[in-house]
Amino acid sequence: MIAIEGAYTRLGEFDYSAAASSPAADTISGKYKAHALSLSGLGILPLQQRWSVKAGLARTKTDLEASSATGAVALGNTSGSRTGLLIGAGAIYDINRSVFAEAGWDRYAQIGSDDTGKGHADVFSVGGGYRF
């Protein structure tokens, strides 16, 4: 079975701390805030009774805000948006015809910009749903 899935994901807030050597030795600390919008194509393969596995590939737009609150070399606030890929995999258990539970993993491959720093995020999730 093939499906399409749209999602908004709040990737969270993360504190950071880094050492700076120029123009003066200092420690800079602050916070990252990230979220993403995605549109995925999913492949779902039924296995045994009630069990299925799924895999997906998506185009995603991530937004990252970085702020620095301390340090002599204060960075201030900056943000960056980036378009990238999202890959994921998971398992689905059908409780009945309409209700299901699922667990999965998603990797947001490209988050941030040259101004905020670049990276990736792995998201592990457990949830449920209702089919109409």
N, C-alpha and C positions, 0 to 999 in steps of 0.2 A: 504494500500500500504506500502511496505517496501523499504527503500533506504539506501545507504551507503554514508557517507560524510567524506571527509578528510579536515582538516583545519590547518592553521597556524594563531595563534592569538597573537598579541602584547598586553599583559596585561597592559602595561604602566610603567611609572616611578612614584615613590612615595617617598616623603621626610619623614624622621622619626626623632624623638628626644626622648632620653631616659635618665633617671637619673642613674648614677653609684655611688655606695657607696664604692667600693673597687678597687684598693688600695687607692684611694682618692675620695672624693665627687666631682662629676663633671657631666656635661651634655654632652652627645654624640649626634651628629647629623650626618646624612648622607642621602644616597639615595638607594632605591631598584629599580631594573629594572627586569621585568619578561616577559617571552613569553612561548608559548606552541605549541606543535604539537599534533593533535588528529585524531583518526579514529573512527567514530561513526556509530552505527546502529540506524536508525530512523524508527519509526512507524508513518504513516500519516493517519488520519481518516477524510474523507470528511464529512462535516456537511451540511449546506444549500448551495444553489447555490453560487458558487465561493469561499466559505469559507471552510477551513480545520484547524485542530489542529494537532500538531506534538509533539512527545516526543522522547528523545534519550538517549542513554547510550554509553559512549565511554571509550576507553583506551587512556590516555594522558600522554605525557612526558613534564614536565615543567622545565624550567631553570630559576634560580633566581640569580641575582648578587647583592651583598650588598657592599656598600662602606661607609667609615666613613671619613669625612673631618675635623671634629673638635673634641676637647676634649683632655684632658691630657691622657686619656686612649683610644687612637686612635685604632680602630679595623682594619684599613687597608682595603684591598679589599678581598672579599671571594665570592665564588659562590657555588651553589648546584643544582643538577638535581634530579628529582624524578618522578617516574611513579605512576600514580594514576587513579582515576575515574573522569569522567565528566558526569553530568546529566543535562538535559535541557528540556525545554518545550516552545511552541510558537504557534502562529497563522499565517496562510497563507491566503492571498486574491489574487485570480486569476484575473488580470486585463483583460487578454484575454488568448488564448490557450498557448502562449509562454511567456508572461511577468507576473511576480507575485511580490507582496510586502509581507514582513513578519516582524514580531516582535517576540522577544524571550528573554529567560533568560537561562543562563548556569552557573553552579556552578563547578568550578575547586576545587575538594575536598582536594587535597594535593599539596601544593606548598612549596618549600624550603627544607632545611635540618637542621640537628643539628647545622651546622656551621653558617647558615644564619638566622635561625629562621624558624618556620613552621607556615603555615596558610592556608587559602582558599581564593578564589576570586569569587565574583558574577559578571557576565557580563550581562548587559541589552543591547539589540541591536535592531535596526530598519534598514531594508535594502530591496533590491530588487534583482531579478534574471531573467535570461532568460533560457528557456528550449530549448534544441536543438532537 
